[in-house]
Amino acid sequence: MSAELRVLVCQLTSVDEVEANFKQIHKLLESISLSEKVDLVCLPENALYMRLKEGEKIEGLALDSQVFRELEELSQKRKLSIHIGSVPLLTQGKLRNASVLVELGSGRRKSYEKIHLFDIELENQKKISESDVFSHGLTPEIFSLSDWQIGQAICYDLRFSELFSAYANLEADLILVPAAFLVETGKVHWEVLLRARAIESQCYIVAAAQAGTHQGLQGDQRATFGNSLVIDPWGRVLWRGSPDRVECQLIVLQKSEITKTRRQIPMRNHRRLSR
C-alpha cells in the first residue's frame, strides 16, 4: 500500500475553445520538472470546454476525440495520471457533465457523471440551467490509484452530503471535487462546505477550481471564484489557490493522517444511518 500520494492541483481559466484550454493545461504540466514525481494531476470542472453563453448548444466530446489522445500522450511522457475534472462528454447518445481519467498505463475512460445538475436562479441574476443540455449521472464512483481509494464529485454535488456519506461508507481516502464555483456563492459557501465534507468523511479533499474572468470567442464573459483547496482529514487547509490566476501546486498526501484521524474519532463504528 502506498503511504503517500503526490497530487498536482491545477487551477485554470478555461474558455469555450478546446484547443486553447489544452494549451493552458500543457503549459502548466511543462512547468513541472521531469524529475519531480507526480502521481495524479487534478483539473477543474469544465477543464476542456466552458460554456460562457447561457442556453448555447454544446456539441460535446467523445472519448476518441483528438484532445484525449493528446492528454494520453502527456500522461505517458510525464509518467503520471490525469483526472480531467469534467468535460461535456457524449456517451450512449446523451451529453453528460463527466469526469475522465487518463490513467498511466491504462488509457482513458469516463470515471464519473455529475449527479446533481446546476439549475439555480440567484437573486438579481439570470437563471443558470445545466439540465437544458446535460443528463444526470446516477451513482457515486470510486477509482483506485496507487492503492488509494478516490471518490468523485463535481461542483454542485458538494452541497449534497449524502453523496459524501456514500464515499465515507466506502472508506474513500480522497474525494476529488473539481469545480467552477460562482463568485457570489463561493465567498460564503466554498470553504465551509469543503472543510465540512473532509471532516465528516475523514479523508482528504482536493478541489481544483476555475478562476478569474473567462472571455469567450464571441465576447461572452463569466467569472469564477478560484481558491482551489486541499484539505486534510482533520479539516485543515493545506493549500489555497488564488482567486483569479492560472496556477498549479504539488501536494503530498499521507495515508498516516487518515489513519490517525479515524483512530482518534472512530466515526465508522458509530454510524447509525446510511449503512
C-alpha positions as CSV (number, residue, x, y, z in Angstrom):
1,M,0.0,0.0,0.0
2,S,1.4,3.4,-1.0
3,A,1.9,5.6,2.1
4,E,1.7,8.8,0.1
5,L,0.1,10.2,-3.0
6,R,1.7,13.1,-4.8
7,V,-1.1,15.3,-6.3
8,L,-0.6,18.2,-8.7
9,V,-3.6,20.6,-8.3
10,C,-4.2,22.7,-11.3
11,Q,-6.3,25.9,-11.4
12,L,-7.5,27.1,-14.8
13,T,-9.3,29.9,-16.6
14,S,-11.0,27.8,-19.3
15,V,-12.9,29.2,-22.2
16,D,-15.2,27.9,-24.9
17,E,-12.4,26.6,-27.1
18,V,-10.9,23.2,-26.6
19,E,-7.5,23.8,-28.1
20,A,-6.9,27.0,-26.0
21,N,-7.8,25.0,-22.9
22,F,-5.5,22.1,-23.8
23,K,-2.6,24.6,-24.3
24,Q,-3.2,26.0,-20.9
25,I,-3.1,22.6,-19.3
26,H,0.0,21.6,-21.3
27,K,1.8,24.8,-20.2
28,L,1.1,24.0,-16.6
29,L,2.4,20.5,-16.8
30,E,5.5,21.6,-18.7
31,S,6.3,24.0,-15.8
32,I,6.9,20.9,-13.6
33,S,10.3,19.4,-13.7
34,L,10.5,16.0,-15.2
35,S,12.5,14.9,-12.1
36,E,9.5,15.8,-9.9
37,K,7.4,12.7,-9.2
38,V,3.7,13.3,-9.6
39,D,1.1,10.5,-9.2
40,L,-2.1,12.4,-10.1
41,V,-2.9,15.7,-11.9
42,C,-6.3,17.2,-10.8
43,L,-8.0,19.5,-13.2
44,P,-11.2,21.5,-12.5
45,E,-14.7,21.3,-13.9
46,N,-15.1,22.4,-17.5
47,A,-11.4,21.9,-18.0
48,L,-11.6,21.4,-21.7
49,Y,-14.7,23.4,-22.5
50,M,-16.7,26.0,-20.6
51,R,-20.0,27.3,-21.9
52,L,-20.0,31.0,-21.4
53,K,-23.3,31.9,-23.1
54,E,-26.2,30.5,-21.2
55,G,-28.5,28.4,-23.3
56,E,-26.0,27.9,-26.0
57,K,-25.9,24.4,-27.5
58,I,-22.8,22.2,-26.6
59,E,-21.5,19.8,-29.2
60,G,-19.8,17.6,-26.7
61,L,-16.7,15.4,-26.9
62,A,-16.2,11.7,-27.4
63,L,-13.6,9.6,-25.7
64,D,-11.9,9.1,-29.1
65,S,-11.5,12.9,-29.6
66,Q,-8.1,14.2,-30.5
67,V,-7.7,16.2,-27.3
68,F,-7.9,13.0,-25.2
69,R,-5.3,11.3,-27.3
70,E,-3.0,14.3,-26.7
71,L,-3.6,14.2,-23.0
72,E,-2.8,10.5,-23.0
73,E,0.5,11.3,-24.7
74,L,1.2,13.8,-22.0
75,S,0.4,11.2,-19.4
76,Q,2.9,8.8,-20.9
77,K,5.6,11.5,-21.4
78,R,5.3,12.8,-17.8
79,K,4.6,9.4,-16.3
80,L,1.5,10.5,-14.4
81,S,-2.3,10.0,-14.4
82,I,-4.6,12.9,-15.2
83,H,-8.1,13.4,-13.7
84,I,-10.0,15.8,-16.1
85,G,-12.5,17.3,-13.6
86,S,-15.3,17.5,-16.2
87,V,-16.0,17.7,-19.9
88,P,-19.2,17.7,-21.9
89,L,-19.0,14.0,-22.8
90,L,-21.1,12.2,-25.4
91,T,-21.9,8.8,-24.1
92,Q,-24.7,6.4,-25.2
93,G,-26.4,9.2,-27.2
94,K,-26.6,11.6,-24.2
95,L,-24.5,14.5,-23.1
96,R,-23.1,14.3,-19.6
97,N,-21.0,16.6,-17.4
98,A,-18.5,13.9,-16.8
99,S,-15.0,13.3,-15.3
100,V,-12.5,11.5,-17.5
101,L,-9.5,9.6,-16.0
102,V,-6.4,9.3,-18.1
103,E,-4.5,6.6,-16.2
104,L,-0.9,5.9,-16.7
105,G,-0.6,2.5,-18.5
106,S,-4.3,2.0,-18.8
107,G,-5.5,4.7,-21.2
108,R,-8.6,6.9,-20.8
109,R,-12.0,6.2,-19.5
110,K,-15.1,8.0,-18.2
111,S,-14.8,7.9,-14.4
112,Y,-17.9,9.8,-13.1
113,E,-21.0,11.5,-14.3
114,K,-22.2,14.6,-12.3
115,I,-25.3,13.6,-10.3
116,H,-26.7,17.0,-9.2
117,L,-27.0,19.4,-12.1
118,F,-26.7,23.1,-11.5
119,D,-30.2,24.6,-12.1
120,I,-30.4,27.8,-10.0
121,E,-31.6,31.3,-10.0
122,L,-29.8,33.7,-7.7
123,E,-31.5,36.9,-6.7
124,N,-31.0,39.7,-9.3
125,Q,-29.1,37.3,-11.6
126,K,-30.0,35.3,-14.7
127,K,-31.1,31.7,-14.3
128,I,-28.4,29.1,-14.9
129,S,-29.5,25.7,-16.1
130,E,-27.2,22.7,-16.8
131,S,-30.2,20.3,-17.3
132,D,-31.0,22.1,-20.6
133,V,-28.0,20.2,-22.2
134,F,-26.9,17.6,-19.7
135,S,-28.4,14.4,-18.4
136,H,-28.0,13.4,-14.7
137,G,-25.4,10.9,-13.6
138,L,-26.8,8.2,-11.3
139,T,-24.2,6.7,-9.0
140,P,-21.1,7.5,-6.8
141,E,-17.9,6.3,-8.4
142,I,-14.5,5.4,-6.8
143,F,-11.3,4.6,-8.6
144,S,-8.1,3.1,-7.2
145,L,-4.7,4.7,-7.8
146,S,-1.5,3.6,-6.1
147,D,-3.7,1.7,-3.6
148,W,-5.6,5.0,-2.7
149,Q,-9.4,4.8,-3.0
150,I,-10.6,8.0,-4.7
151,G,-14.2,9.2,-4.7
152,Q,-15.5,11.8,-7.2
153,A,-17.9,14.7,-7.2
154,I,-18.3,17.7,-9.4
155,C,-19.0,21.3,-8.2
156,Y,-22.7,21.4,-7.2
157,D,-22.5,17.9,-5.9
158,L,-20.6,19.4,-3.0
159,R,-23.9,20.6,-1.5
160,F,-25.3,17.1,-1.1
161,S,-23.9,15.4,2.0
162,E,-25.5,12.0,1.2
163,L,-23.0,11.6,-1.7
164,F,-20.1,12.1,0.6
165,S,-21.7,9.8,3.2
166,A,-21.6,7.1,0.5
167,Y,-17.9,7.7,0.0
168,A,-17.3,7.6,3.7
169,N,-19.1,4.2,3.9
170,L,-16.8,3.0,1.1
171,E,-13.8,4.3,3.1
172,A,-12.5,6.7,0.4
173,D,-9.1,8.0,1.2
174,L,-9.5,11.1,-1.0
175,I,-12.5,12.8,-2.7
176,L,-12.0,15.0,-5.7
177,V,-14.3,18.0,-6.1
178,P,-13.4,19.8,-9.4
179,A,-15.5,22.9,-9.6
180,A,-16.3,26.2,-11.4
181,F,-17.9,28.0,-8.5
182,L,-19.7,31.3,-8.9
183,V,-18.0,34.2,-7.1
184,E,-21.1,35.2,-5.1
185,T,-21.7,31.7,-3.6
186,G,-18.0,30.9,-3.4
187,K,-17.4,33.8,-0.9
188,V,-19.8,32.2,1.6
189,H,-20.1,28.5,0.8
190,W,-17.0,27.2,-0.9
191,E,-14.6,26.7,2.0
192,V,-17.1,25.9,4.7
193,L,-18.7,23.1,2.6
194,L,-15.4,21.6,1.6
195,R,-14.0,21.5,5.1
196,A,-17.2,20.0,6.4
197,R,-17.0,17.3,3.8
198,A,-13.4,16.5,4.7
199,I,-14.3,16.3,8.4
200,E,-17.4,14.2,8.1
201,S,-15.7,11.8,5.5
202,Q,-12.4,11.7,7.5
203,C,-10.4,11.8,4.2
204,Y,-8.6,14.3,2.1
205,I,-10.5,16.6,-0.2
206,V,-8.8,18.0,-3.4
207,A,-10.9,20.7,-5.1
208,A,-9.3,22.1,-8.3
209,A,-11.2,25.2,-9.4
210,Q,-11.8,27.5,-12.3
211,A,-10.6,31.0,-11.5
212,G,-10.9,34.6,-12.8
213,T,-12.6,36.1,-15.8
214,H,-13.4,33.8,-18.7
215,Q,-13.5,35.6,-22.1
216,G,-15.4,33.7,-24.8
217,L,-14.8,33.5,-28.6
218,Q,-17.9,35.7,-29.1
219,G,-17.2,38.1,-26.3
220,D,-19.3,36.4,-23.6
221,Q,-17.8,36.5,-20.1
222,R,-18.1,34.7,-16.9
223,A,-16.3,35.0,-13.5
224,T,-15.4,32.1,-11.2
225,F,-14.2,32.1,-7.6
226,G,-10.9,30.3,-7.8
227,N,-9.5,29.5,-4.4
228,S,-8.7,25.8,-5.2
229,L,-8.4,24.0,-1.9
230,V,-6.6,20.9,-0.5
231,I,-8.0,19.9,2.9
232,D,-6.7,17.1,5.2
233,P,-8.9,14.6,7.1
234,W,-8.9,16.8,10.2
235,G,-10.3,19.7,8.2
236,R,-7.2,21.8,7.9
237,V,-6.5,23.7,4.7
238,L,-3.1,22.5,3.3
239,W,-3.2,24.8,0.2
240,R,-5.4,27.5,-1.2
241,G,-5.2,28.8,-4.8
242,S,-5.5,32.4,-5.8
243,P,-8.9,34.0,-6.7
244,D,-8.0,34.7,-10.3
245,R,-4.8,33.1,-11.6
246,V,-3.9,30.0,-13.6
247,E,-1.5,28.0,-11.4
248,C,-0.6,24.6,-10.0
249,Q,0.7,23.2,-6.7
250,L,2.2,19.9,-5.8
251,I,0.8,18.5,-2.5
252,V,1.9,15.2,-0.9
253,L,-1.0,13.4,0.8
254,Q,-0.2,11.0,3.7
255,K,-2.1,7.8,4.5
256,S,-1.0,8.1,8.1
257,E,-3.1,11.3,8.5
258,I,-6.2,9.4,7.5
259,T,-5.4,6.5,9.9
260,K,-4.7,8.9,12.8
261,T,-7.9,10.9,12.3
262,R,-10.1,7.8,12.1
263,R,-8.4,6.3,15.2
264,Q,-9.0,9.3,17.3
265,I,-12.6,9.7,16.3
266,P,-13.9,6.3,15.0
267,M,-17.0,7.6,13.2
268,R,-17.3,4.5,11.1
269,N,-18.0,2.4,14.3
270,H,-20.6,5.0,15.5
271,R,-22.7,5.5,12.3
272,R,-26.4,4.6,12.7
273,L,-27.7,5.7,9.4
274,S,-26.8,5.0,5.7
275,R,-25.3,1.6,6.4
